[in-house]
Amino acid sequence: MAAFVLAADVISKSIVVARMPDHQPIRLLGGLLTITLTRNGGAAFSIGTSMTIVFTAIAVGVIVYILRTARNLRSIGWAITLGLLLGGATGNLLDRIFRAPGLFQGHVVDWIELPHWPVFNLADSSIVCAGVLVVLLALGGIRLDGTRPLPEANSSQPATSDLDPSPPASSVSAPSDPDSPKSEYPEPQITVPGQAASADRPADDAG
């Protein structure tokens, strides 16, 4: 993706620089699109025209960061996004390095004009598209490795411990009340073997 964006940007700028200096702006689609030639010393859409060196350093930092991050990419969405950003940043960086008025101070070639919109190029378009995709991927919770964050467990409900020594409420019996009426069912009698036989045997006569 980065190679495609970079190739399209370099080729289109080369054609415009070769053909448009002595040519009037070309109006297409009834004036909806105009092909012209301007030189931009600032950022995208002619922002900050007096800070060429600063934007050059920023572009270098962005490219280095993307190249290091690409080793951990496992998401197609993020690969496309960073490819668009890398191709666009590299395309404009080449202009800042090699074009007039000087090394690392060159002005970017812009040639696409829309009504009520600053003149831009294909590199600017890819950077803007990458920014939109970054927002969408972030809202979707998609990480660079293609995974999504796991939902957090609901911690508002206390967990029940298996080691709780207290018995359930239903198993605790209230102390017996001597004044309470006895149950109609007799309590079971426990007989110890040998005790019942000795109790029923008549006592031996004395002497």
N, C-alpha and C positions, 0 to 999 in steps of 0.2 A: 504493500500500500504506500509506504513512504517513497519507494523508488518510482512508482507510477505518478504520484503527485509531483515529485521533484522533476521528472522528465517532462511532464506536461507544462509545468511552470517555466522551466528553462527554455523549452522550444517556443512557447508562446511569446515570451519576452524577447527572444532573439528575432522572431519574425516582426514583432512590433517595432523594435529598435531599428531594424534594417529598412522597413517600408514606411513608417509613419512620420519621420522627421520632416519630410517635404510633402506630406499629404494632409489634406484636411480631415477632420474627424469624420468617421463613417457612421452614419445613422442607420440603424437596423430596426425592424419590427415597428415601423411608424414612430421612431424616436424613443421606444422603450429601452433599447440598448444602443449605446454609442461606443465605438472603438476609438480611443484617443491615446495620446502619449503624454504622461506626466512623470516627474521625478520627485520622489518622496524621501526626505531625509529622516523621517520619524518612524512611528510604528504603523500598524494597520490603519487604513482610512485616514492617513495624513495627520495622525495624532503625534504631538511632540516632535516637530520637525527640527528642533535645535538640540536634540539629545541622541544623535546618531550613535555615538560611542557607547552610551548607556544601553541602548537597545541591542547593540551588537553583543555586549557582554551578557545581557539577559538571554539572548538567543543561544549563545554558546552554552550557558548553564542549562538551559532547557534540553538541548540536544544531548549533553552528557548525562543528564538525569534519565532521559528516556532510554538511552542505550544501556545504562546500568539496570534499569527496571525491566527491560525486555527479557532478561534471563529468567525472571519469575513469572512470565505471562503464561496463563493457561486458559484465558478467556478470549473468545473470538471478538466479542464486542470491544474489550479493552485493546486488543491487538489492532483493530481497525481504527479506534480512536487515537491511540498513540502513533499509529502509522500516518494518519492525517496530520497530526501535530508535528511529527518529526519531518515529514516532507515539506510542509509549509514553512516551518522555522528554518530548515536548511536552504530552501529556495530564496528566501529573503536574506539569509545570512550571506549567501554567495554574492548577492548584489552589494551588500555593505562592505564586503572584503575587497572585491575586484573592480567595482565600477567607480566612475568619477564621483567626487573630485579627488579621492585619495584612498590609500589602503586603510581598511577598517573604518572608513568614513564615507563610503559610497552611498549613493541615493538609490532607493529601490524603484524599479520600473513598475508603474501602475498603468493599466490600459483599459479597464472595464469601467464604464460609467453608466449608472442608472439614474432616472429622474430623482432629484432631491436627495442624492446620496453621494458621499465622497467616492473618488475614483479608487479602484482597488485592482488586485490581480488574483490569479488562481491560488497562490500561496495564502493570501489573506482569507479567501473563501474556505480553504481546507482547515485553517486555524479556527475559524468561527464554527464550522461544522463539528470539529473536535470538541470545542467548548460545550456545544449543545449535547453531544453524546456523553460527555463527562457528567453533566447534570442528570441525564436520564439514567445512566448506570449507577450513579450514587443514590438516586431515589429508589432504584430497584434493589439496592443492597448487594450488588454484584461486586466481588473483589477481583483483584488482579489475577488470582489463581482460579477464578471461575466459581468459587464457593459463595454461599450466602451465610450471614451470621445466624447462629442457632437462636431460636426464641428463648428468652430468659424464663426460668421457672417462676411460678407465682409464689412469692415469699410471704404474702399476706396471711395465708393459712398456716397455723403452727403444725409442725410435723408430729405425728404420733410415735412415741418411742416404744420399742418392743421391750425395753428394760424397765418400764414403769412398774414399781412394785405394788402400787395401790390397786386393789381389785375393783372390778366394775361395781357400780352402785347396786345393781340387781342382786349381787352375790353376798352383800352385807346384810345380815339379819339383825333385827332389833332385839334387845334383851327381853326375855319373857317377863310378863307382868303376872305376879301371883294372883291378882284379883280378876284377871281376865278369864272368861269362860273357857273350860277345857274343850278340847276338840272331841267330836263325837266318835272319832276313831281312836281306839286304845293304842297306847304306845307299845311298840314291840318289846317283849321280854327277852333278855339275854340270859341264857342258862349256861353255866360253866359245867362241862362234863364231870360227873362224879359228885357234884354238889347236890343235884336234885335227888340222887339215890340216897345219900346220907340224910337228907332232910326228911324223906318219907319213911325211913327205917325207924321202928320204935326203939326207944331207949332200953338198954339192958337193965334188968332188975338188979338192984343193989345186992351184993353178996351172992 
